[in-house]
Amino acid sequence: MTIPFIVRSNHEQLARIAEFVDEGHMKPIVNSIYPLAETRQAYEHCLSGHMRGKVVIQVVE
């Protein structure tokens, strides 16, 4: 069951998270990277489930 939710960004919290990443305390886990032209395939990949990490859409090369 999927429950929709709304996220409101908080600049101070995002800046602190960026510091953690920059300092090596947190490491994002990337499952796969798709070019913008393959966004549909990326979405379908997400729907397949059983993934570890995020699917990234690369906007610029």
ZASE-449907 format. One line per field, with one value per residue: residue in three letters; x, y, z of N, C-alpha, C in turn. Coordinates in steps of 0.2 Angstrom, whole numbers. Example, Ala and Ser with C-alpha at 12.3 -4.5 7.8 and 13.67 -1.06 7.14 Angstrom:
2
r (ala | ser)
n.c1 (66 | 64)
n.c2 (-28 | -11)
n.c3 (39 | 35)
ca.c1 (62 | 68)
ca.c2 (-22 | -5)
ca.c3 (39 | 36)
c.c1 (66 | 64)
c.c2 (-16 | 0)
c.c3 (39 | 39)
This chain:
61
r (met | thr | ile | pro | phe | ile | val | arg | ser | asn | his | glu | gln | leu | ala | arg | ile | ala | glu | phe | val | asp | glu | gly | his | met | lys | pro | ile | val | asn | ser | ile | tyr | pro | leu | ala | glu | thr | arg | gln | ala | tyr | glu | his | cys | leu | ser | gly | his | met | arg | gly | lys | val | val | ile | gln | val | val | glu)
n.c1 (4 | 3 | 7 | 3 | 13 | 17 | 32 | 40 | 53 | 68 | 79 | 90 | 91 | 94 | 106 | 114 | 113 | 120 | 133 | 136 | 137 | 147 | 158 | 159 | 152 | 139 | 134 | 126 | 117 | 117 | 107 | 105 | 109 | 101 | 100 | 92 | 83 | 79 | 70 | 57 | 61 | 68 | 58 | 50 | 59 | 60 | 47 | 48 | 52 | 60 | 73 | 89 | 94 | 94 | 87 | 93 | 91 | 100 | 102 | 111 | 126)
n.c2 (-6 | 11 | 26 | 43 | 58 | 74 | 84 | 97 | 107 | 112 | 124 | 126 | 113 | 105 | 111 | 107 | 93 | 92 | 96 | 85 | 75 | 80 | 79 | 66 | 58 | 54 | 44 | 44 | 31 | 25 | 18 | 17 | 27 | 37 | 45 | 61 | 59 | 46 | 45 | 39 | 25 | 25 | 27 | 16 | 7 | 10 | 6 | -8 | -12 | -19 | -13 | -6 | 9 | 25 | 31 | 40 | 54 | 61 | 77 | 86 | 83)
n.c3 (0 | -5 | 2 | 0 | 2 | 7 | 5 | 13 | 10 | 20 | 21 | 31 | 36 | 25 | 21 | 32 | 30 | 18 | 22 | 30 | 20 | 13 | 22 | 23 | 32 | 28 | 14 | -1 | -9 | -25 | -36 | -50 | -65 | -76 | -92 | -96 | -108 | -106 | -96 | -95 | -95 | -83 | -74 | -75 | -71 | -58 | -54 | -54 | -42 | -27 | -26 | -21 | -16 | -25 | -40 | -52 | -62 | -75 | -80 | -86 | -96)
ca.c1 (0 | 7 | 3 | 6 | 14 | 20 | 38 | 42 | 61 | 70 | 85 | 95 | 92 | 97 | 113 | 117 | 114 | 125 | 139 | 137 | 139 | 154 | 162 | 160 | 148 | 134 | 135 | 120 | 117 | 114 | 105 | 106 | 108 | 98 | 100 | 85 | 79 | 77 | 66 | 52 | 64 | 70 | 52 | 48 | 64 | 57 | 41 | 50 | 53 | 66 | 79 | 92 | 97 | 90 | 87 | 95 | 90 | 105 | 100 | 117 | 132)
ca.c2 (0 | 17 | 32 | 49 | 63 | 81 | 86 | 104 | 108 | 116 | 126 | 124 | 105 | 103 | 113 | 102 | 86 | 93 | 96 | 78 | 72 | 83 | 77 | 59 | 55 | 51 | 42 | 42 | 25 | 26 | 11 | 18 | 34 | 37 | 52 | 64 | 56 | 39 | 46 | 34 | 19 | 25 | 27 | 9 | 3 | 11 | 2 | -15 | -14 | -23 | -9 | -3 | 15 | 29 | 31 | 47 | 57 | 65 | 82 | 88 | 78)
ca.c3 (0 | -5 | 6 | -3 | 7 | 5 | 9 | 13 | 11 | 25 | 19 | 36 | 37 | 18 | 21 | 37 | 27 | 13 | 26 | 32 | 14 | 11 | 27 | 22 | 37 | 24 | 7 | -5 | -12 | -31 | -39 | -57 | -68 | -83 | -96 | -97 | -113 | -104 | -90 | -94 | -93 | -76 | -70 | -76 | -67 | -51 | -53 | -54 | -35 | -25 | -27 | -16 | -18 | -29 | -47 | -54 | -69 | -77 | -84 | -90 | -96)
c.c1 (4 | 3 | 7 | 8 | 17 | 26 | 39 | 50 | 62 | 77 | 91 | 96 | 95 | 104 | 117 | 118 | 120 | 132 | 141 | 140 | 146 | 159 | 163 | 156 | 141 | 136 | 129 | 122 | 113 | 113 | 107 | 106 | 106 | 98 | 92 | 80 | 77 | 73 | 60 | 55 | 66 | 64 | 50 | 53 | 62 | 51 | 42 | 51 | 60 | 73 | 82 | 96 | 92 | 92 | 88 | 94 | 95 | 102 | 105 | 122 | 138)
c.c2 (6 | 23 | 38 | 54 | 69 | 82 | 94 | 104 | 113 | 118 | 124 | 117 | 103 | 105 | 109 | 95 | 87 | 93 | 89 | 74 | 74 | 80 | 70 | 55 | 52 | 49 | 40 | 36 | 26 | 19 | 12 | 25 | 33 | 44 | 54 | 60 | 49 | 39 | 40 | 27 | 19 | 24 | 19 | 5 | 4 | 7 | -5 | -17 | -17 | -19 | -7 | 3 | 19 | 29 | 38 | 48 | 62 | 70 | 85 | 83 | 81)
c.c3 (0 | -2 | 3 | 3 | 4 | 9 | 8 | 14 | 16 | 23 | 24 | 36 | 30 | 18 | 26 | 34 | 22 | 16 | 28 | 26 | 13 | 16 | 27 | 28 | 34 | 17 | 4 | -9 | -19 | -34 | -47 | -59 | -75 | -86 | -96 | -102 | -111 | -97 | -89 | -92 | -85 | -72 | -70 | -71 | -59 | -49 | -52 | -46 | -33 | -27 | -21 | -18 | -22 | -36 | -49 | -61 | -70 | -82 | -89 | -90 | -94)
